[in-house]
């Protein structure tokens, strides 16, 4: 009976240590995630400042206009039933 209580106590201690480690890891992950997004934002800001300073006022390139294809046209379902 004593062995069971010792085993139960040891498992509770191990569970508590694992829980604390998980909380610490989650907190660290949150900090790293926040640091990543701040760094990404700062990188974008610095890139814009560099482009304005180095190359003058350059506008970002516009995406190409979509072209209409002949096979993308509308076909009514009634014409397909014939």
QUIRA-V262273 format. One record per backbone hydrogen bond with DSSP energy under -0.5 kcal/mol. CO is the residue of the C=O (numbers start at 1). NH is the residue of the N-H. E is the energy in kcal/mol with one decimal. If there is no record, write none. Layout:
# QUIRA-V262273
co | nh | e
CO | NH | E
CO | NH | E
This chain:
# QUIRA-V262273
co | nh | e
1 | 5 | -1.7
2 | 6 | -2.4
3 | 7 | -2.5
4 | 8 | -2.4
5 | 9 | -2.6
6 | 10 | -2.6
7 | 11 | -2.2
8 | 12 | -2.1
9 | 13 | -2.2
10 | 14 | -2.5
11 | 15 | -2.4
12 | 16 | -2.4
13 | 17 | -2.4
14 | 18 | -2.4
15 | 19 | -2.3
16 | 20 | -2.4
17 | 21 | -2.3
18 | 22 | -2.3
19 | 23 | -2.2
20 | 24 | -2.3
21 | 25 | -2.5
22 | 26 | -2.5
23 | 27 | -2.3
24 | 28 | -2.3
25 | 29 | -2.5
26 | 30 | -2.1
27 | 31 | -2.0
28 | 32 | -2.6
29 | 33 | -2.4
30 | 34 | -2.3
31 | 35 | -2.6
32 | 36 | -2.3
33 | 37 | -2.1
34 | 38 | -2.2
35 | 39 | -2.4
36 | 40 | -2.4
37 | 41 | -2.2
38 | 42 | -2.6
39 | 43 | -2.4
40 | 44 | -1.9
41 | 45 | -2.3
42 | 46 | -2.7
43 | 47 | -2.2
44 | 48 | -2.1
45 | 49 | -2.3
46 | 50 | -2.5
47 | 51 | -2.4
48 | 52 | -2.3
49 | 53 | -2.2
50 | 54 | -3.3
51 | 55 | -1.6
52 | 56 | -0.5
56 | 58 | -1.5
69 | 72 | -0.8
70 | 73 | -0.9
76 | 79 | -0.8
76 | 80 | -0.7
77 | 81 | -1.1
78 | 82 | -0.6
